[in-house]
């Protein structure tokens, strides 16, 4: 398995990924679409916001399957 930085550098834009990276309090994850990348970082479009992650802080990254379709609301 390639190092996470190498995976993110080579994955096609639009790929759904999960990225674990360092923050001040420890580690956190970003799950979403690989939107953009630069030599020093990548941008993941999550449900809430676009997250810019410096590659130097990435601990793990991998492709994940598409999100499941939302269920229809229950009817009373």
PDB file of N, CA, C and O in Angstrom:
ATOM      1  N   UNK A   1       0.846  -1.177   0.000  1.00  0.00           N
ATOM      2  CA  UNK A   1       0.000   0.000   0.000  1.00  0.00           C
ATOM      3  C   UNK A   1       0.895   1.245   0.000  1.00  0.00           C
ATOM      4  O   UNK A   1       1.832   1.333   0.793  1.00  0.00           O
ATOM      5  N   UNK A   2       0.611   2.200  -0.881  1.00  0.00           N
ATOM      6  CA  UNK A   2       1.472   3.391  -0.952  1.00  0.00           C
ATOM      7  C   UNK A   2       1.283   4.289   0.272  1.00  0.00           C
ATOM      8  O   UNK A   2       0.238   4.245   0.921  1.00  0.00           O
ATOM      9  N   UNK A   3       2.280   5.089   0.580  1.00  0.00           N
ATOM     10  CA  UNK A   3       2.121   6.060   1.677  1.00  0.00           C
ATOM     11  C   UNK A   3       0.921   6.965   1.387  1.00  0.00           C
ATOM     12  O   UNK A   3       0.597   7.195   0.221  1.00  0.00           O
ATOM     13  N   UNK A   4       0.258   7.481   2.419  1.00  0.00           N
ATOM     14  CA  UNK A   4      -0.956   8.268   2.196  1.00  0.00           C
ATOM     15  C   UNK A   4      -0.736   9.512   1.338  1.00  0.00           C
ATOM     16  O   UNK A   4      -1.604   9.881   0.547  1.00  0.00           O
ATOM     17  N   UNK A   5       0.415  10.158   1.490  1.00  0.00           N
ATOM     18  CA  UNK A   5       0.685  11.344   0.672  1.00  0.00           C
ATOM     19  C   UNK A   5       0.783  10.962  -0.806  1.00  0.00           C
ATOM     20  O   UNK A   5       0.304  11.699  -1.667  1.00  0.00           O
ATOM     21  N   UNK A   6       1.386   9.840  -1.099  1.00  0.00           N
ATOM     22  CA  UNK A   6       1.503   9.367  -2.479  1.00  0.00           C
ATOM     23  C   UNK A   6       0.125   9.005  -3.027  1.00  0.00           C
ATOM     24  O   UNK A   6      -0.186   9.320  -4.175  1.00  0.00           O
ATOM     25  N   UNK A   7      -0.696   8.353  -2.222  1.00  0.00           N
ATOM     26  CA  UNK A   7      -2.049   8.019  -2.658  1.00  0.00           C
ATOM     27  C   UNK A   7      -2.819   9.283  -3.015  1.00  0.00           C
ATOM     28  O   UNK A   7      -3.432   9.350  -4.080  1.00  0.00           O
ATOM     29  N   UNK A   8      -2.797  10.300  -2.129  1.00  0.00           N
ATOM     30  CA  UNK A   8      -3.542  11.538  -2.382  1.00  0.00           C
ATOM     31  C   UNK A   8      -3.002  12.295  -3.588  1.00  0.00           C
ATOM     32  O   UNK A   8      -3.764  12.945  -4.303  1.00  0.00           O
ATOM     33  N   UNK A   9      -1.705  12.217  -3.820  1.00  0.00           N
ATOM     34  CA  UNK A   9      -1.103  12.899  -4.965  1.00  0.00           C
ATOM     35  C   UNK A   9      -1.489  12.246  -6.285  1.00  0.00           C
ATOM     36  O   UNK A   9      -1.507  12.910  -7.322  1.00  0.00           O
ATOM     37  N   UNK A  10      -1.800  10.942  -6.258  1.00  0.00           N
ATOM     38  CA  UNK A  10      -2.101  10.233  -7.489  1.00  0.00           C
ATOM     39  C   UNK A  10      -3.559   9.912  -7.725  1.00  0.00           C
ATOM     40  O   UNK A  10      -3.931   9.549  -8.841  1.00  0.00           O
ATOM     41  N   UNK A  11      -4.409  10.036  -6.694  1.00  0.00           N
ATOM     42  CA  UNK A  11      -5.825   9.705  -6.846  1.00  0.00           C
ATOM     43  C   UNK A  11      -6.511  10.722  -7.757  1.00  0.00           C
ATOM     44  O   UNK A  11      -6.229  11.918  -7.670  1.00  0.00           O
ATOM     45  N   UNK A  12      -7.398  10.264  -8.618  1.00  0.00           N
ATOM     46  CA  UNK A  12      -8.118  11.200  -9.490  1.00  0.00           C
ATOM     47  C   UNK A  12      -8.998  12.150  -8.674  1.00  0.00           C
ATOM     48  O   UNK A  12      -9.597  11.747  -7.676  1.00  0.00           O
ATOM     49  N   UNK A  13      -9.071  13.397  -9.099  1.00  0.00           N
ATOM     50  CA  UNK A  13      -9.976  14.338  -8.451  1.00  0.00           C
ATOM     51  C   UNK A  13     -11.395  13.789  -8.581  1.00  0.00           C
ATOM     52  O   UNK A  13     -11.751  13.220  -9.613  1.00  0.00           O
ATOM     53  N   UNK A  14     -12.189  13.957  -7.553  1.00  0.00           N
ATOM     54  CA  UNK A  14     -13.539  13.418  -7.533  1.00  0.00           C
ATOM     55  C   UNK A  14     -13.644  12.090  -6.805  1.00  0.00           C
ATOM     56  O   UNK A  14     -14.750  11.621  -6.538  1.00  0.00           O
ATOM     57  N   UNK A  15     -12.510  11.474  -6.478  1.00  0.00           N
ATOM     58  CA  UNK A  15     -12.511  10.214  -5.746  1.00  0.00           C
ATOM     59  C   UNK A  15     -13.010  10.458  -4.325  1.00  0.00           C
ATOM     60  O   UNK A  15     -12.626  11.442  -3.693  1.00  0.00           O
ATOM     61  N   UNK A  16     -13.861   9.570  -3.820  1.00  0.00           N
ATOM     62  CA  UNK A  16     -14.327   9.680  -2.434  1.00  0.00           C
ATOM     63  C   UNK A  16     -13.270   9.047  -1.541  1.00  0.00           C
ATOM     64  O   UNK A  16     -12.893   7.890  -1.728  1.00  0.00           O
ATOM     65  N   UNK A  17     -12.799   9.818  -0.571  1.00  0.00           N
ATOM     66  CA  UNK A  17     -11.692   9.388   0.282  1.00  0.00           C
ATOM     67  C   UNK A  17     -11.990   9.680   1.747  1.00  0.00           C
ATOM     68  O   UNK A  17     -12.857  10.487   2.081  1.00  0.00           O
ATOM     69  N   UNK A  18     -11.250   9.001   2.602  1.00  0.00           N
ATOM     70  CA  UNK A  18     -11.202   9.359   4.012  1.00  0.00           C
ATOM     71  C   UNK A  18      -9.735   9.634   4.324  1.00  0.00           C
ATOM     72  O   UNK A  18      -8.853   8.858   3.957  1.00  0.00           O
ATOM     73  N   UNK A  19      -9.487  10.753   5.010  1.00  0.00           N
ATOM     74  CA  UNK A  19      -8.123  11.179   5.329  1.00  0.00           C
ATOM     75  C   UNK A  19      -8.029  11.416   6.830  1.00  0.00           C
ATOM     76  O   UNK A  19      -8.806  12.192   7.385  1.00  0.00           O
ATOM     77  N   UNK A  20      -7.096  10.760   7.482  1.00  0.00           N
ATOM     78  CA  UNK A  20      -6.821  10.996   8.903  1.00  0.00           C
ATOM     79  C   UNK A  20      -5.593  11.894   8.978  1.00  0.00           C
ATOM     80  O   UNK A  20      -4.568  11.628   8.350  1.00  0.00           O
ATOM     81  N   UNK A  21      -5.720  12.967   9.763  1.00  0.00           N
ATOM     82  CA  UNK A  21      -4.606  13.918   9.857  1.00  0.00           C
ATOM     83  C   UNK A  21      -4.511  14.490  11.260  1.00  0.00           C
ATOM     84  O   UNK A  21      -5.455  14.436  12.048  1.00  0.00           O
ATOM     85  N   UNK A  22      -3.329  15.043  11.546  1.00  0.00           N
ATOM     86  CA  UNK A  22      -3.039  15.590  12.875  1.00  0.00           C
ATOM     87  C   UNK A  22      -3.669  16.981  13.043  1.00  0.00           C
ATOM     88  O   UNK A  22      -3.682  17.798  12.122  1.00  0.00           O
ATOM     89  N   UNK A  23      -4.183  17.213  14.243  1.00  0.00           N
ATOM     90  CA  UNK A  23      -4.626  18.536  14.671  1.00  0.00           C
ATOM     91  C   UNK A  23      -4.027  18.760  16.052  1.00  0.00           C
ATOM     92  O   UNK A  23      -3.420  17.850  16.616  1.00  0.00           O
ATOM     93  N   UNK A  24      -4.187  19.958  16.603  1.00  0.00           N
ATOM     94  CA  UNK A  24      -3.592  20.270  17.915  1.00  0.00           C
ATOM     95  C   UNK A  24      -3.993  19.282  18.995  1.00  0.00           C
ATOM     96  O   UNK A  24      -3.167  18.923  19.834  1.00  0.00           O
ATOM     97  N   UNK A  25      -5.243  18.834  18.993  1.00  0.00           N
ATOM     98  CA  UNK A  25      -5.754  17.963  20.048  1.00  0.00           C
ATOM     99  C   UNK A  25      -5.487  16.487  19.789  1.00  0.00           C
ATOM    100  O   UNK A  25      -5.817  15.655  20.634  1.00  0.00           O
ATOM    101  N   UNK A  26      -4.907  16.139  18.665  1.00  0.00           N
ATOM    102  CA  UNK A  26      -4.660  14.733  18.337  1.00  0.00           C
ATOM    103  C   UNK A  26      -4.843  14.455  16.861  1.00  0.00           C
ATOM    104  O   UNK A  26      -4.094  14.958  16.024  1.00  0.00           O
ATOM    105  N   UNK A  27      -5.863  13.636  16.541  1.00  0.00           N
ATOM    106  CA  UNK A  27      -6.143  13.260  15.155  1.00  0.00           C
ATOM    107  C   UNK A  27      -7.612  13.490  14.838  1.00  0.00           C
ATOM    108  O   UNK A  27      -8.460  13.466  15.730  1.00  0.00           O
ATOM    109  N   UNK A  28      -7.906  13.713  13.571  1.00  0.00           N
ATOM    110  CA  UNK A  28      -9.286  13.822  13.109  1.00  0.00           C
ATOM    111  C   UNK A  28      -9.363  13.269  11.698  1.00  0.00           C
ATOM    112  O   UNK A  28      -8.336  13.053  11.053  1.00  0.00           O
ATOM    113  N   UNK A  29     -10.578  13.040  11.218  1.00  0.00           N
ATOM    114  CA  UNK A  29     -10.794  12.492   9.886  1.00  0.00           C
ATOM    115  C   UNK A  29     -11.600  13.452   9.037  1.00  0.00           C
ATOM    116  O   UNK A  29     -12.415  14.220   9.547  1.00  0.00           O
ATOM    117  N   UNK A  30     -11.362  13.401   7.730  1.00  0.00           N
ATOM    118  CA  UNK A  30     -12.181  14.106   6.755  1.00  0.00           C
ATOM    119  C   UNK A  30     -12.657  13.057   5.751  1.00  0.00           C
ATOM    120  O   UNK A  30     -11.848  12.343   5.160  1.00  0.00           O
ATOM    121  N   UNK A  31     -13.966  12.969   5.564  1.00  0.00           N
ATOM    122  CA  UNK A  31     -14.568  12.025   4.637  1.00  0.00           C
ATOM    123  C   UNK A  31     -15.296  12.809   3.565  1.00  0.00           C
ATOM    124  O   UNK A  31     -16.178  13.612   3.869  1.00  0.00           O
ATOM    125  N   UNK A  32     -14.932  12.582   2.314  1.00  0.00           N
ATOM    126  CA  UNK A  32     -15.601  13.292   1.236  1.00  0.00           C
ATOM    127  C   UNK A  32     -14.870  13.139  -0.079  1.00  0.00           C
ATOM    128  O   UNK A  32     -14.067  12.224  -0.265  1.00  0.00           O
ATOM    129  N   UNK A  33     -15.164  14.052  -0.989  1.00  0.00           N
ATOM    130  CA  UNK A  33     -14.635  14.029  -2.346  1.00  0.00           C
ATOM    131  C   UNK A  33     -13.313  14.789  -2.419  1.00  0.00           C
ATOM    132  O   UNK A  33     -13.196  15.902  -1.907  1.00  0.00           O
ATOM    133  N   UNK A  34     -12.322  14.177  -3.058  1.00  0.00           N
ATOM    134  CA  UNK A  34     -11.044  14.850  -3.290  1.00  0.00           C
ATOM    135  C   UNK A  34     -11.284  15.940  -4.320  1.00  0.00           C
ATOM    136  O   UNK A  34     -11.485  15.658  -5.502  1.00  0.00           O
ATOM    137  N   UNK A  35     -11.262  17.174  -3.869  1.00  0.00           N
ATOM    138  CA  UNK A  35     -11.656  18.304  -4.699  1.00  0.00           C
ATOM    139  C   UNK A  35     -10.479  18.933  -5.433  1.00  0.00           C
ATOM    140  O   UNK A  35     -10.587  19.277  -6.610  1.00  0.00           O
ATOM    141  N   UNK A  36      -9.360  19.081  -4.740  1.00  0.00           N
ATOM    142  CA  UNK A  36      -8.191  19.741  -5.332  1.00  0.00           C
ATOM    143  C   UNK A  36      -6.941  19.288  -4.594  1.00  0.00           C
ATOM    144  O   UNK A  36      -7.009  18.749  -3.490  1.00  0.00           O
ATOM    145  N   UNK A  37      -5.807  19.518  -5.227  1.00  0.00           N
ATOM    146  CA  UNK A  37      -4.542  19.231  -4.551  1.00  0.00           C
ATOM    147  C   UNK A  37      -3.468  20.179  -5.068  1.00  0.00           C
ATOM    148  O   UNK A  37      -3.509  20.661  -6.200  1.00  0.00           O
ATOM    149  N   UNK A  38      -2.505  20.424  -4.181  1.00  0.00           N
ATOM    150  CA  UNK A  38      -1.338  21.223  -4.508  1.00  0.00           C
ATOM    151  C   UNK A  38      -0.139  20.377  -4.100  1.00  0.00           C
ATOM    152  O   UNK A  38      -0.323  19.322  -3.491  1.00  0.00           O
ATOM    153  N   UNK A  39       1.074  20.799  -4.412  1.00  0.00           N
ATOM    154  CA  UNK A  39       2.228  20.013  -3.973  1.00  0.00           C
ATOM    155  C   UNK A  39       2.290  19.835  -2.451  1.00  0.00           C
ATOM    156  O   UNK A  39       2.871  18.863  -1.969  1.00  0.00           O
ATOM    157  N   UNK A  40       1.700  20.758  -1.696  1.00  0.00           N
ATOM    158  CA  UNK A  40       1.794  20.680  -0.244  1.00  0.00           C
ATOM    159  C   UNK A  40       0.522  20.290   0.474  1.00  0.00           C
ATOM    160  O   UNK A  40       0.534  20.161   1.698  1.00  0.00           O
ATOM    161  N   UNK A  41      -0.587  20.093  -0.245  1.00  0.00           N
ATOM    162  CA  UNK A  41      -1.828  19.796   0.446  1.00  0.00           C
ATOM    163  C   UNK A  41      -2.928  19.317  -0.483  1.00  0.00           C
ATOM    164  O   UNK A  41      -2.740  19.184  -1.693  1.00  0.00           O
ATOM    165  N   UNK A  42      -4.089  19.061   0.121  1.00  0.00           N
ATOM    166  CA  UNK A  42      -5.245  18.645  -0.659  1.00  0.00           C
ATOM    167  C   UNK A  42      -6.494  19.248  -0.032  1.00  0.00           C
ATOM    168  O   UNK A  42      -6.491  19.646   1.133  1.00  0.00           O
ATOM    169  N   UNK A  43      -7.557  19.310  -0.821  1.00  0.00           N
ATOM    170  CA  UNK A  43      -8.841  19.816  -0.349  1.00  0.00           C
ATOM    171  C   UNK A  43      -9.871  18.708  -0.477  1.00  0.00           C
ATOM    172  O   UNK A  43     -10.023  18.107  -1.541  1.00  0.00           O
ATOM    173  N   UNK A  44     -10.580  18.441   0.616  1.00  0.00           N
ATOM    174  CA  UNK A  44     -11.621  17.433   0.655  1.00  0.00           C
ATOM    175  C   UNK A  44     -12.951  18.152   0.859  1.00  0.00           C
ATOM    176  O   UNK A  44     -13.089  18.956   1.781  1.00  0.00           O
ATOM    177  N   UNK A  45     -13.932  17.865  -0.003  1.00  0.00           N
ATOM    178  CA  UNK A  45     -15.271  18.439   0.164  1.00  0.00           C
ATOM    179  C   UNK A  45     -16.093  17.482   1.023  1.00  0.00           C
ATOM    180  O   UNK A  45     -16.515  16.423   0.557  1.00  0.00           O
ATOM    181  N   UNK A  46     -16.315  17.860   2.270  1.00  0.00           N
ATOM    182  CA  UNK A  46     -17.113  17.055   3.190  1.00  0.00           C
ATOM    183  C   UNK A  46     -18.562  17.527   3.117  1.00  0.00           C
ATOM    184  O   UNK A  46     -18.878  18.448   2.364  1.00  0.00           O
ATOM    185  N   UNK A  47     -19.436  16.905   3.887  1.00  0.00           N
ATOM    186  CA  UNK A  47     -20.847  17.332   3.911  1.00  0.00           C
ATOM    187  C   UNK A  47     -20.987  18.768   4.386  1.00  0.00           C
ATOM    188  O   UNK A  47     -21.862  19.498   3.919  1.00  0.00           O
ATOM    189  N   UNK A  48     -20.139  19.171   5.304  1.00  0.00           N
ATOM    190  CA  UNK A  48     -20.278  20.485   5.921  1.00  0.00           C
ATOM    191  C   UNK A  48     -19.483  21.589   5.255  1.00  0.00           C
ATOM    192  O   UNK A  48     -19.940  22.730   5.193  1.00  0.00           O
ATOM    193  N   UNK A  49     -18.281  21.260   4.748  1.00  0.00           N
ATOM    194  CA  UNK A  49     -17.388  22.323   4.285  1.00  0.00           C
ATOM    195  C   UNK A  49     -16.254  21.721   3.474  1.00  0.00           C
ATOM    196  O   UNK A  49     -16.065  20.504   3.462  1.00  0.00           O
ATOM    197  N   UNK A  50     -15.504  22.573   2.802  1.00  0.00           N
ATOM    198  CA  UNK A  50     -14.269  22.152   2.154  1.00  0.00           C
ATOM    199  C   UNK A  50     -13.147  22.242   3.186  1.00  0.00           C
ATOM    200  O   UNK A  50     -12.973  23.268   3.844  1.00  0.00           O
ATOM    201  N   UNK A  51     -12.387  21.146   3.317  1.00  0.00           N
ATOM    202  CA  UNK A  51     -11.314  21.075   4.314  1.00  0.00           C
ATOM    203  C   UNK A  51      -9.978  21.022   3.584  1.00  0.00           C
ATOM    204  O   UNK A  51      -9.747  20.128   2.769  1.00  0.00           O
ATOM    205  N   UNK A  52      -9.099  21.975   3.873  1.00  0.00           N
ATOM    206  CA  UNK A  52      -7.754  21.992   3.285  1.00  0.00           C
ATOM    207  C   UNK A  52      -6.815  21.323   4.275  1.00  0.00           C
ATOM    208  O   UNK A  52      -6.730  21.727   5.435  1.00  0.00           O
ATOM    209  N   UNK A  53      -6.109  20.295   3.811  1.00  0.00           N
ATOM    210  CA  UNK A  53      -5.252  19.501   4.690  1.00  0.00           C
ATOM    211  C   UNK A  53      -3.819  19.528   4.165  1.00  0.00           C
ATOM    212  O   UNK A  53      -3.574  19.089   3.041  1.00  0.00           O
ATOM    213  N   UNK A  54      -2.873  20.029   4.944  1.00  0.00           N
ATOM    214  CA  UNK A  54      -1.467  19.946   4.539  1.00  0.00           C
ATOM    215  C   UNK A  54      -1.022  18.476   4.495  1.00  0.00           C
ATOM    216  O   UNK A  54      -1.291  17.723   5.431  1.00  0.00           O
ATOM    217  N   UNK A  55      -0.353  18.069   3.429  1.00  0.00           N
ATOM    218  CA  UNK A  55       0.085  16.681   3.289  1.00  0.00           C
ATOM    219  C   UNK A  55       1.021  16.252   4.412  1.00  0.00           C
ATOM    220  O   UNK A  55       1.056  15.074   4.767  1.00  0.00           O
ATOM    221  N   UNK A  56       1.772  17.181   4.972  1.00  0.00           N
ATOM    222  CA  UNK A  56       2.692  16.846   6.051  1.00  0.00           C
ATOM    223  C   UNK A  56       1.964  16.371   7.313  1.00  0.00           C
ATOM    224  O   UNK A  56       2.570  15.710   8.157  1.00  0.00           O
ATOM    225  N   UNK A  57       0.686  16.693   7.452  1.00  0.00           N
ATOM    226  CA  UNK A  57      -0.086  16.304   8.624  1.00  0.00           C
ATOM    227  C   UNK A  57      -0.874  15.011   8.416  1.00  0.00           C
ATOM    228  O   UNK A  57      -1.467  14.493   9.362  1.00  0.00           O
ATOM    229  N   UNK A  58      -0.887  14.486   7.190  1.00  0.00           N
ATOM    230  CA  UNK A  58      -1.671  13.290   6.878  1.00  0.00           C
ATOM    231  C   UNK A  58      -1.005  12.055   7.467  1.00  0.00           C
ATOM    232  O   UNK A  58       0.190  11.827   7.282  1.00  0.00           O
ATOM    233  N   UNK A  59      -1.803  11.259   8.184  1.00  0.00           N
ATOM    234  CA  UNK A  59      -1.331  10.024   8.806  1.00  0.00           C
ATOM    235  C   UNK A  59      -1.783   8.812   7.979  1.00  0.00           C
ATOM    236  O   UNK A  59      -1.041   7.840   7.840  1.00  0.00           O
ATOM    237  N   UNK A  60      -3.009   8.877   7.431  1.00  0.00           N
ATOM    238  CA  UNK A  60      -3.557   7.775   6.646  1.00  0.00           C
ATOM    239  C   UNK A  60      -4.573   8.321   5.656  1.00  0.00           C
ATOM    240  O   UNK A  60      -5.200   9.351   5.901  1.00  0.00           O
ATOM    241  N   UNK A  61      -4.731   7.625   4.535  1.00  0.00           N
ATOM    242  CA  UNK A  61      -5.713   8.013   3.526  1.00  0.00           C
ATOM    243  C   UNK A  61      -6.036   6.809   2.671  1.00  0.00           C
ATOM    244  O   UNK A  61      -5.167   5.992   2.364  1.00  0.00           O
ATOM    245  N   UNK A  62      -7.314   6.709   2.285  1.00  0.00           N
ATOM    246  CA  UNK A  62      -7.701   5.624   1.389  1.00  0.00           C
ATOM    247  C   UNK A  62      -8.990   5.996   0.671  1.00  0.00           C
ATOM    248  O   UNK A  62      -9.734   6.877   1.103  1.00  0.00           O
ATOM    249  N   UNK A  63      -9.233   5.303  -0.436  1.00  0.00           N
ATOM    250  CA  UNK A  63     -10.473   5.464  -1.182  1.00  0.00           C
ATOM    251  C   UNK A  63     -11.572   4.710  -0.451  1.00  0.00           C
ATOM    252  O   UNK A  63     -11.330   3.648   0.123  1.00  0.00           O
ATOM    253  N   UNK A  64     -12.774   5.260  -0.473  1.00  0.00           N
ATOM    254  CA  UNK A  64     -13.918   4.597   0.132  1.00  0.00           C
ATOM    255  C   UNK A  64     -15.053   4.521  -0.888  1.00  0.00           C
ATOM    256  O   UNK A  64     -15.080   5.307  -1.835  1.00  0.00           O
ATOM    257  N   UNK A  65     -15.993   3.583  -0.710  1.00  0.00           N
ATOM    258  CA  UNK A  65     -17.090   3.454  -1.661  1.00  0.00           C
ATOM    259  C   UNK A  65     -18.017   4.657  -1.621  1.00  0.00           C
ATOM    260  O   UNK A  65     -17.991   5.434  -0.667  1.00  0.00           O
ATOM    261  N   UNK A  66     -18.837   4.814  -2.655  1.00  0.00           N
ATOM    262  CA  UNK A  66     -19.785   5.931  -2.673  1.00  0.00           C
ATOM    263  C   UNK A  66     -20.713   5.887  -1.458  1.00  0.00           C
ATOM    264  O   UNK A  66     -20.980   4.823  -0.901  1.00  0.00           O
ATOM    265  N   UNK A  67     -21.190   7.049  -1.067  1.00  0.00           N
ATOM    266  CA  UNK A  67     -22.120   7.129   0.061  1.00  0.00           C
ATOM    267  C   UNK A  67     -23.419   6.415  -0.305  1.00  0.00           C
ATOM    268  O   UNK A  67     -23.859   6.481  -1.453  1.00  0.00           O
ATOM    269  N   UNK A  68     -24.036   5.735   0.661  1.00  0.00           N
ATOM    270  CA  UNK A  68     -25.314   5.093   0.366  1.00  0.00           C
ATOM    271  C   UNK A  68     -26.384   6.146   0.108  1.00  0.00           C
ATOM    272  O   UNK A  68     -26.303   7.270   0.604  1.00  0.00           O
ATOM    273  N   UNK A  69     -27.376   5.766  -0.670  1.00  0.00           N
ATOM    274  CA  UNK A  69     -28.468   6.696  -0.936  1.00  0.00           C
ATOM    275  C   UNK A  69     -29.279   6.890   0.335  1.00  0.00           C
ATOM    276  O   UNK A  69     -29.419   5.976   1.147  1.00  0.00           O
ATOM    277  N   UNK A  70     -29.809   8.096   0.491  1.00  0.00           N
ATOM    278  CA  UNK A  70     -30.620   8.382   1.665  1.00  0.00           C
ATOM    279  C   UNK A  70     -31.940   7.642   1.565  1.00  0.00           C
ATOM    280  O   UNK A  70     -32.507   7.489   0.482  1.00  0.00           O
ATOM    281  N   UNK A  71     -32.414   7.191   2.702  1.00  0.00           N
ATOM    282  CA  UNK A  71     -33.687   6.491   2.746  1.00  0.00           C
ATOM    283  C   UNK A  71     -34.828   7.474   2.619  1.00  0.00           C
ATOM    284  O   UNK A  71     -34.708   8.637   3.004  1.00  0.00           O
ATOM    285  N   UNK A  72     -35.938   7.002   2.077  1.00  0.00           N
ATOM    286  CA  UNK A  72     -37.146   7.827   2.010  1.00  0.00           C
ATOM    287  C   UNK A  72     -37.695   7.979   3.421  1.00  0.00           C
ATOM    288  O   UNK A  72     -37.556   7.068   4.236  1.00  0.00           O
ATOM    289  N   UNK A  73     -38.312   9.105   3.721  1.00  0.00           N
ATOM    290  CA  UNK A  73     -38.880   9.286   5.064  1.00  0.00           C
ATOM    291  C   UNK A  73     -39.988   8.268   5.324  1.00  0.00           C
ATOM    292  O   UNK A  73     -40.723   7.873   4.419  1.00  0.00           O
ATOM    293  N   UNK A  74     -40.083   7.862   6.572  1.00  0.00           N
ATOM    294  CA  UNK A  74     -41.152   6.927   6.947  1.00  0.00           C
ATOM    295  C   UNK A  74     -42.498   7.629   6.913  1.00  0.00           C
ATOM    296  O   UNK A  74     -42.625   8.806   7.249  1.00  0.00           O
ATOM    297  N   UNK A  75     -43.481   6.878   6.502  1.00  0.00           N
ATOM    298  CA  UNK A  75     -44.843   7.437   6.482  1.00  0.00           C
ATOM    299  C   UNK A  75     -45.615   6.859   7.653  1.00  0.00           C
ATOM    300  O   UNK A  75     -45.516   5.667   7.944  1.00  0.00           O
ATOM    301  N   UNK A  76     -46.386   7.707   8.324  1.00  0.00           N
ATOM    302  CA  UNK A  76     -47.144   7.211   9.500  1.00  0.00           C
ATOM    303  C   UNK A  76     -48.228   6.228   9.138  1.00  0.00           C
ATOM    304  O   UNK A  76     -48.935   5.737  10.018  1.00  0.00           O
TER     305      UNK A  76
END
